[in-house]
Amino acid sequence: MSGSALSKAKGFKKSKSGTYLSIGTTAFGAISVIKQAKKARTENDTLKLVDAVVSAAAIVTGLAILYRELKRLGDDDVLLG
């Protein structure tokens, strides 16, 4: 990537659109974690279940950070209060 394209990519990441995209992809990752947890429970695999719980905690933390970033960007969306 050229320097200009890289700076544009970093700018998008810090934009409202980029933050919304990050929220979407992070939330989409939650589907995988839910499937992982269900499989671990049916197999009675405690270690895989713990892994799913830790992954879920990381997703929740990531979403909270992204929400905070949206607030910082001054989004006037009704959902954000």
N, C-alpha and C positions, 0 to 999 in steps of 0.2 A: 504494500500500500504506500502511496506517495504521502509526503508530509501533509499536503492539503487534504487529501481524502481521510487521513488519520485524524486530523483535527476536526473535520466534519463529523466523523463517527463519534468522537468524544463529545462533541457538541450535541449530537442527537441523543446520546446516552444521558445527558444532563437535562434534556428537554422534557416537557410534559408528555409528548408522544412517546419518547423513548422510555420514560418511566412507566407509562401505561402498558407498553409492550413488555417490559420486564415483569410487571405484575402478572400479565397474562401468561407468560411463559413459566413463571414461578408457580402460579396456580395450576397450570397444566401438569407440572411435575408432581403435584399433590396426588393426581390420579394414579400415577405409578406407585407412589408410596402407599396409598390405600390398598391397591392390589397386592403389594408386597406384604402388608400387614395381614390381609385376609388369608393369603397363602401360608404365611408363617403360623397363623392360628390353626388352620386346618391340619397342618403338618406337626403341630405341637412343637415347633422349633423356637425355643425361647431366644436364642441368639439372633435369629432373623427378625423376631418380633422387636427386640431391643433396638436393632439396627433401624427398623421402620419407625420406631418412636423417636429416635434421635434425628432421623431424616425429617420427620414431621416437625420437630422442634426447630430445625434449621429453616424449613419453609416458612413457618410462622414468624420467625425472627426476620427472615428476608422480606416478607410482606410488610412487617411493621416498619422496617427501615425504608422501604419504598414508599409507604404511606407517608412517613415523615418527610421524605424528599418531595412528595407532591405538595404537602402543606408548605414546605419551604419555598417551592416554586410559585406559591400564591394562587393555587387553583381555586376557582370559585364554584366548583362543582357542588351541587346540593348534597351529594352523598358524603362529602368530606366534612360538612358542617362548618 
